[in-house]
Amino acid sequence: MEILQPPGWARPRGYANGVAASGRLVCVSGMIGWDAEGVFHTDDFAGQVRQALLNIVAVLKEAGAGPEHIVRMTWYVVDKDEYVAAYKEVGAAYREIIGAHYPAMTAVQVSALVEDRARVEIEVTAVAP
């Protein structure tokens, strides 16, 4: 995996401008903050992020991949201010579950998610060796 950082560009914090990789492509659907049984245990934004990240890691494992193989993440949030207010807790959960691996990332505020209780949905593309 190669992090793409054009010369002279400021280094981004918490993500990469681009990633080049070769291997087996693994696409993970948007994961939300419910457990394997489809049950929400919290309405807290950071708590839902934590569960969504755990869900992503579980799906990646089925492909023989891990968090270190993620090349792209797209985050859909229903409230940008809620996301920003939870940066510290989200960052701690991210580092605990994903580690110090920062792929290309996009975050988008949306008007709603299909599951009414969902505060965040995260989809992932990974490239497994």
Salt bridges, closest charged atoms under 4 A:
ASP35 OD2 - HIS41 NE2 2.63
ASP43 OD1 - ARG117 NE 2.78
GLU68 OE2 - HIS69 ND1 3.68
GLU82 OE1 - ARG119 NH2 2.78
GLU96 OE1 - ARG50 NH2 2.51
